[in-house]
């Protein structure tokens, strides 16, 4: 209705070369909310998410990063990857270029840039900032929840098996699915599949490869310095880049 706001959350719009212009053409009055995270920790989280979504297949982040040139040429793309452009990891953290694309087509007051640390440390206050930015009621109670936790894919082969059974790929899987479907309610089937993924397929993330994290922070120090200047906020100190050689 006229008193409501409608929107969507699509993180890949930030790295897209064309999304900002396309959005501005359709809705020049749009309001844009971008949330930025320290680059190295973001790429580690992104890698785990892409593994979970079958866009990535390499369990080792260093190896996944090494494959960027080959994948740019269409080689070594995982079989089930439906968005291989997301495997260009370094493109995800070119924050200044990304923000400039939006500032070129939207007025400054139409773009809200948030820092992930603020969102985590002052969650409710940050949400109310977003509500005020969208010019909607910011006084309603807010339930603070832990959602979309980062998980590790223990076995993509096992997950593929669960997926095949759930969608009925192949004659054996189709027969198994038909039998299970005939004998159990839909809600029970969905709960069982979710429990299988939670307890068997997924697990807690392994500790970060600190050597790789240090290499990435050295690589991104210039980007973080440029972002600090662009946003007029000291992200170098906030993210610990003042200690990076």
Backbone torsions as a table, in degrees:
resi	resn	phi	psi	omega
1	UNK	NA	173.9	-177.4
2	UNK	-65.9	-18.8	-179.8
3	UNK	-98.2	12.8	-177.6
4	UNK	-118.3	163.1	174.3
5	UNK	-117.3	139.9	176.0
6	UNK	-125.1	143.1	-178.7
7	UNK	-161.1	-172.4	177.7
8	UNK	-148.8	157.7	176.9
9	UNK	-114.1	111.4	-177.9
10	UNK	-138.2	98.7	-173.0
11	UNK	-64.3	-27.7	-178.1
12	UNK	-69.9	-14.5	175.6
13	UNK	-63.3	-24.5	-178.4
14	UNK	-71.7	-41.5	-179.2
15	UNK	-82.9	-14.0	-178.1
16	UNK	-63.4	141.1	177.7
17	UNK	-78.5	-19.4	-171.3
18	UNK	-119.3	-13.5	-172.3
19	UNK	-61.8	-43.9	-176.4
20	UNK	-58.0	-48.3	-179.8
21	UNK	-64.9	-41.4	-179.6
22	UNK	-64.2	-41.1	178.3
23	UNK	-64.6	-43.9	-178.6
24	UNK	-63.4	-33.8	178.8
25	UNK	-67.2	-37.4	-178.3
26	UNK	-83.7	-43.3	-177.9
27	UNK	-135.2	82.8	179.3
28	UNK	-64.0	-15.7	178.6
29	UNK	-94.9	8.8	-178.2
30	UNK	-60.2	152.9	173.1
31	UNK	-113.1	131.3	-173.2
32	UNK	-110.8	130.0	175.6
33	UNK	-117.6	119.8	177.6
34	UNK	-117.6	136.7	177.2
35	UNK	-123.0	126.2	-172.7
36	UNK	-113.7	139.8	-178.4
37	UNK	-121.6	152.8	176.7
38	UNK	-48.6	127.2	-167.7
39	UNK	-55.6	-47.4	-175.2
40	UNK	-65.1	-46.5	179.9
41	UNK	-67.7	-32.6	176.7
42	UNK	-63.9	-45.2	-178.5
43	UNK	-64.8	-35.5	176.6
44	UNK	-63.9	-45.0	179.5
45	UNK	-65.5	-41.7	179.1
46	UNK	-61.3	-43.7	179.7
47	UNK	-58.4	-44.5	178.5
48	UNK	-64.2	-38.8	179.4
49	UNK	-66.8	-40.9	-180.0
50	UNK	-68.5	-32.8	173.2
51	UNK	-63.2	-44.6	-179.0
52	UNK	-63.2	-34.3	-178.0
53	UNK	-91.0	3.8	178.2
54	UNK	67.2	16.6	173.0
55	UNK	-79.2	-31.9	177.7
56	UNK	-111.6	151.1	176.8
57	UNK	-125.3	-15.7	-178.2
58	UNK	-84.1	118.9	-177.5
59	UNK	-69.9	-24.3	-176.9
60	UNK	-94.8	120.1	-177.8
61	UNK	-61.7	-40.1	179.9
62	UNK	-58.7	-44.3	179.6
63	UNK	-64.9	-39.5	178.7
64	UNK	-61.7	-39.5	178.4
65	UNK	-67.9	-38.0	179.5
66	UNK	-64.6	-25.9	-176.9
67	UNK	-84.4	-2.7	-177.6
68	UNK	-53.7	-48.1	-179.3
69	UNK	-59.4	-43.8	179.8
70	UNK	-63.9	-42.0	-178.3
71	UNK	-70.1	-28.3	175.4
72	UNK	-62.7	-27.0	178.9
73	UNK	-95.3	7.2	176.8
74	UNK	86.5	11.3	179.7
75	UNK	-102.2	154.1	177.3
76	UNK	57.6	39.5	175.7
77	UNK	-88.7	129.0	178.1
78	UNK	-56.1	144.3	-174.4
79	UNK	-58.3	-39.1	-176.5
80	UNK	-94.9	8.4	-176.9
81	UNK	-75.9	114.0	-178.8
82	UNK	-97.1	-6.3	177.1
83	UNK	-138.7	68.1	-175.0
84	UNK	-63.3	-17.8	178.4
85	UNK	-63.3	-23.4	179.2
86	UNK	-71.6	-13.3	-180.0
87	UNK	-78.8	-3.4	173.0
88	UNK	-84.1	77.9	-169.8
89	UNK	-55.7	-44.6	-173.8
90	UNK	-64.3	-25.9	178.1
91	UNK	-65.7	-22.0	-177.8
92	UNK	-71.4	-21.5	-172.6
93	UNK	-116.5	23.0	172.1
94	UNK	-87.7	67.9	-167.3
95	UNK	-62.4	-42.8	-176.5
96	UNK	-63.8	-46.7	178.1
97	UNK	-60.4	-39.7	-179.2
98	UNK	-63.7	-46.9	-178.8
99	UNK	-66.9	-37.0	179.9
100	UNK	-60.8	-37.8	179.7
101	UNK	-59.9	-36.5	179.5
102	UNK	-78.8	-39.2	179.5
103	UNK	-68.2	-22.7	178.1
104	UNK	-72.2	-24.5	-175.7
105	UNK	-117.9	-7.5	178.1
106	UNK	-127.3	146.7	176.0
107	UNK	-64.6	153.3	-176.2
108	UNK	-55.4	-38.8	-177.5
109	UNK	-73.0	-5.6	178.6
110	UNK	-96.4	-1.4	-177.6
111	UNK	-122.7	119.4	177.4
112	UNK	-108.9	120.8	179.3
113	UNK	-107.1	120.0	179.5
114	UNK	-109.3	155.3	175.6
115	UNK	-108.3	131.6	-174.6
116	UNK	-54.8	-36.6	-179.2
117	UNK	-60.7	-38.8	178.2
118	UNK	-65.7	-40.8	179.9
119	UNK	-61.9	-39.3	-179.7
120	UNK	-76.2	-40.5	-173.3
121	UNK	-85.3	-27.4	179.4
122	UNK	-135.8	64.5	-169.8
123	UNK	-60.0	-52.5	-176.1
124	UNK	-64.3	-42.3	179.7
125	UNK	-62.9	-38.5	179.3
126	UNK	-66.8	-41.8	177.6
127	UNK	-61.0	-41.2	-179.9
128	UNK	-67.5	-32.3	173.9
129	UNK	-61.1	-43.2	178.1
130	UNK	-63.5	-43.5	-179.9
131	UNK	-61.4	-42.0	177.7
132	UNK	-65.9	-38.4	177.9
133	UNK	-60.8	-37.4	179.6
134	UNK	-82.9	-2.9	179.2
135	UNK	59.2	46.8	173.9
136	UNK	-122.7	172.5	-177.1
137	UNK	-59.8	120.6	-179.8
138	UNK	-108.5	13.1	-175.8
139	UNK	-101.4	-7.4	-177.8
140	UNK	-69.6	151.8	177.7
141	UNK	-60.8	145.2	179.2
142	UNK	-122.4	124.5	175.7
143	UNK	-88.1	120.6	179.5
144	UNK	-87.9	118.3	-176.1
145	UNK	-125.5	151.9	172.0
146	UNK	-93.5	109.8	-177.0
147	UNK	-126.1	159.5	176.7
148	UNK	50.8	52.9	-180.0
149	UNK	-66.8	149.7	177.7
150	UNK	-72.2	132.2	178.1
151	UNK	-129.1	163.2	176.1
152	UNK	-105.5	137.6	174.3
153	UNK	-82.6	108.1	-179.2
154	UNK	-66.0	-44.2	-176.7
155	UNK	-148.4	113.6	176.1
156	UNK	-69.9	-29.5	178.5
157	UNK	-63.9	-44.5	178.7
158	UNK	-66.8	-39.8	178.1
159	UNK	-64.2	-38.5	177.5
160	UNK	-63.3	-36.7	177.7
161	UNK	-64.9	-45.5	177.8
162	UNK	-60.8	-41.9	179.2
163	UNK	-63.5	-43.3	-179.0
164	UNK	-62.2	-41.3	178.5
165	UNK	-67.3	-39.8	-176.1
166	UNK	-67.4	-33.4	-179.0
167	UNK	-101.7	-8.6	176.7
168	UNK	77.2	41.9	176.6
169	UNK	-80.9	133.7	177.2
170	UNK	83.1	155.7	-176.3
171	UNK	-62.8	-39.6	-179.8
172	UNK	-67.4	-45.7	179.8
173	UNK	-63.6	-39.9	179.2
174	UNK	-63.9	-41.1	178.8
175	UNK	-65.3	-43.2	178.9
176	UNK	-63.0	-42.9	-179.4
177	UNK	-64.5	-41.9	-179.8
178	UNK	-61.7	-40.8	179.5
179	UNK	-66.0	-47.6	179.3
180	UNK	-62.6	-40.9	-178.8
181	UNK	-62.7	-37.9	-178.6
182	UNK	-71.7	-25.0	-172.6
183	UNK	-102.3	-16.6	-174.8
184	UNK	-131.7	147.0	176.1
185	UNK	-65.1	155.5	-176.8
186	UNK	-60.0	-44.0	-178.4
187	UNK	-60.5	-40.2	179.8
188	UNK	-66.1	-38.2	178.8
189	UNK	-64.2	-45.4	-179.7
190	UNK	-63.2	-41.3	178.9
191	UNK	-63.8	-39.0	-179.4
192	UNK	-66.9	-42.0	178.3
193	UNK	-64.7	-42.0	178.7
194	UNK	-63.0	-40.7	-179.6
195	UNK	-67.2	-38.1	177.5
196	UNK	-61.4	-46.2	179.3
197	UNK	-63.9	-41.1	-175.7
198	UNK	-66.5	-42.2	-171.7
199	UNK	-95.3	-26.5	-173.7
200	UNK	-113.3	-47.6	-174.7
201	UNK	-79.4	-43.1	-176.5
202	UNK	-100.4	155.6	176.7
203	UNK	-151.1	177.0	177.7
204	UNK	-67.6	142.3	-179.9
205	UNK	-61.5	144.4	173.0
206	UNK	-70.7	158.6	176.0
207	UNK	-57.7	148.4	-179.8
208	UNK	-63.9	148.1	173.1
209	UNK	-76.7	97.8	-172.5
210	UNK	-64.2	-30.7	177.4
211	UNK	-64.8	-43.5	178.3
212	UNK	-67.2	-40.7	178.8
213	UNK	-59.4	-41.4	179.2
214	UNK	-65.0	-40.8	177.7
215	UNK	-62.2	-43.8	-178.8
216	UNK	-65.6	-40.0	179.7
217	UNK	-66.3	-35.8	174.1
218	UNK	-63.5	-38.1	-179.8
219	UNK	-69.1	-33.4	-174.0
220	UNK	-98.9	3.5	-175.9
221	UNK	-59.3	-41.7	178.8
222	UNK	-62.6	-40.1	178.8
223	UNK	-63.7	-42.8	-179.8
224	UNK	-67.1	-39.4	176.9
225	UNK	-62.4	-43.3	178.8
226	UNK	-64.8	-38.7	178.7
227	UNK	-66.9	-39.7	177.4
228	UNK	-58.3	-44.6	179.2
229	UNK	-67.7	-40.4	-177.4
230	UNK	-64.8	-40.6	-178.2
231	UNK	-93.4	-5.4	-176.3
232	UNK	55.9	48.7	177.3
233	UNK	-145.8	139.0	-175.5
234	UNK	-80.5	82.4	176.3
235	UNK	-81.7	-19.1	177.1
236	UNK	-59.2	-46.9	178.3
237	UNK	-74.6	-42.8	-178.0
238	UNK	-57.0	-42.6	-176.0
239	UNK	-94.8	6.1	176.0
240	UNK	77.0	18.2	-178.9
241	UNK	-79.8	-9.4	175.6
242	UNK	-71.2	-13.3	177.9
243	UNK	-101.4	0.8	-178.7
244	UNK	-86.7	131.3	-179.7
245	UNK	-74.1	NA	NA
